[in-house]
Amino acid sequence: MSFQKLICIVLMIVAGVVLSLGQTGEAADIEKLQKKVTELESQLRALSDEINKLKESKTAPQAEVVGDKKEPTVAKTAVAEPEKKKELGIDVGSARITPYGSIYVNAFNNSGATNNADVPLFATPTGRGNAGASLRQTRLGLRVEGARMGDSHLGAVIETDFFGGFPAVAIGENFGIVRLRLAYMKIDRERTSFTIGQDWMVFAPQNPTSLAAAAIPQLAAAGNNWARIPQFKADHKLGKNVRVQGAVLAPQTGDSAAAAAFFLQPNSGSASRVPFFQGRIAFSDGNFLSTGKPGTIGVSAHYGRSRVFSGSPLTRYDIDSTGIAADWNIPLSRRIVLVGEAFTGKNLAGFQGGIFQGYNTEFATLQGSTLVAAGVRGIRTRGGWAQVGFTPPVAKDKLAFYGSAGIDDPDDRDLVTLVPRDLRRRNLAWAFDAIYKVTPQFSVGLEYRGFNTNWTLSGRRTSNHVNLGAVYAF
């Protein structure tokens, strides 16, 4: 009810009283009453003005329409309000697209020859020591979240780096070519998720921590099997702690024609017309060994096939690609974590297993004292890696130390060739890292990595790699 209506009601009541008194003929009393009514009317108006002023001073800020959104209009005050942090990303319908990335800067020195300068994997018989710097491990990506399909959540990721080679120009080493890392769509339900696209494989999924080896995981070709492959993957949670994964993947055997720069050529896995199959079962606990930290232990398996044509007359050979691996990420205490894998298998060059050697096309057997050609042989191999991480109780837990070692040891019996070839017999690598997180986004690190690689003809070759790295993530 407005104050104007209140005044009218009061005046009507007073008027009624006046008329009533008038009927009694008390003229003097009527004159006094009229005077009181005038005073009362003046007081009510003054009271109404005061109440309206009080209401205006305490009224909450109203909203004004800006485009399709309502933005609050906030009254200015003498004390400035803290500025709200702006988040990256844009909204598209119910989904949100968020850009992210990491800028890697690495300066390095190699004491001897390696297969690669900035991210070496093994020592080689030819070449010399070198030094340089690289930013081609830098990565950029987009993440899509928030979309819905019924009671399922939809998401997607696309991620690239600049580790795809070099243009054929004199200073091409500074112009790394863009490479596709990840590109997948994901459907998340309450206990089950489905991934379609290029993602990390299910087999042997752990990787060591390193600022020096980001484009290729540390200890690859030295016990750490890895790959990012086009696939269809299902992930299901059994109860609270058990997770089961299965995937059908594109057959990546690691022997595609190197000269095919623009046209996709079939590798031996593609020629077999048999996809890769992988599965994993893992146990996880958010309070592993009562340390207050999460931990995981898993077992995974892999199966595929290569089809190879060799010899005269040309003969077809179907070589299985198989593997079994155990993986773990175990907190031994609040400050010490043990991560690693152990594996055994055959024809795993697609995952850089067997030190990039999947099968031997010139395999020979010894009959008496004579070598006899025996066609194509899948190379069996075994190995693994482990990394211990330690966060000392200094520098507000921003400093961490890591010690790593790995080995890949192909079976020497599968490396025998009719004509002597210099094949890799064993690769042992080790690393020590110190990483300091200056801010949540910016970290610096120093890594030393050593290689001890045995060759069938060249014998043992060694090299040491020192890497000073920095990364800014956003």
C-alpha positions, 0 to 999 in steps of 0.5 A: 500500500502506498503512502498516498493511499494511507493518507486518503484513508486517514482523511476519510476516517477523520471526515467521518468523525467530523460529520458525526460531530457535526450532526451533534451540533458541537460547532466548537469541537468541529473547528478544533478537529479540522485544525488537528486534521490539517496538522496530521496531514502535514505530518503524514506527508513529511513522514512519507518523504522520509521513508521514501528517501530511506528506501532509495538509499538501501535499494539493491542494484538493479540489473540492466540488459546487455545483449542476451545477458543481464549484467549487474549495475554496481554502485561506485564506492570510494574503495575499489573492488578487487578485479575478477580474474578473466577465464580463457574460453568461449561458450558455444551453446551449453559447451565451453571451448577452452584453449590451453598450451605449454611453451617448452624451451630446452637448451641441451648438450650431448657428449656423443652421437645419439639418434636425435639431438634435442630428445635422444633415445639411444647412442649411435655408432656414427656422429659426434657430440653437439649442443643446441636449443629447441622450442619444438616441444611446445604444444597447443590445444583446445578442450571442449566441455559441458555439452550434453546428450541425454544423461551423457556428457560430451567432450573433445580435445585437439592438441598439437606440437611442433615435433613433426620434422623440419622444412628443407631450408638452411635454418629449418631446425628452428621452424618445427613442423606442426604435428598432431598429438591428440584429437578425440571425442569423448562420451562420459556416463556415470560409470562408463566412458567412450573415446573415439579418435587419437588418444594414448593407447591402453597398453603400458600407459604410464610415463616418467616426469620430465621437462626435457622429454615432453614430445617423446616420453623419457626412456622411450626405446629403453623400456617405456612403450608408448603411442598415441593411436586412432582408436575406439576405447571403452572405459568402465568402473567396476565398483569403487576401485577397479577400472577395466579398459578395452580398445580397438586401434589402428594397426601401427607397426612403425614401419611405414614408408619414410619417403611418403611425405604426402601420401599415406602408405600402408605399413605391415600392420595395415597390410595384415587387415587386422586391427590392434586389440588392447585391454587393461585392468587396474586397481586404484585407491585415493589413499594408497597404502594409507599415505593420503595420496592416490595410487594405481596398479595395472596389468595390460595386454596387446595383440596385433599382426604384421604382414610382410613379403620377403625373399625370392620367390616372394613369400608372405609372412604373418608376424604376430605383435604381442605384449603383456605389461604391468604398470604402477604408480605407488606413493611410498610415503607423502613425499616419495612416489614410485612409478614404472612399467615392466613388459615382455612381447614381440614385434613392438616397434610401433611402440618403440619397443625392441629399440625400434626393431619389430621384425628381422627380414633377413633372419638366419639360423645356424645349421652346423657351421653355416648360416641358412636364410630362414625368412622373416622373424618377429623380434622378441624383447623385454624390459621396463623402467622405474622412476622415484620422485621425492619432494623434500620439505623445503621451498614450500614443496615447490622443489622435486627430484626424480631418479629414473632408469630403463632397459629394453633388451631384444632377444639376441637369437632373433637378431641373427642375419644372413649378411652381417647387420649392425642391429641394436642388442640392448639399450640402457638409459638412466636420468636424474631430474631437478624441477622447481615450480616457480609459480603454478604455471612456470617451472624450470628444470635440469636433467642429466640422462645417460645412454649405454647402447649395445650394437651387434657389430659396433659394440657398446656406444655411450652418450650423456645428455644434459638439458636445461628446460623451462615450461610455461603452461596456460 
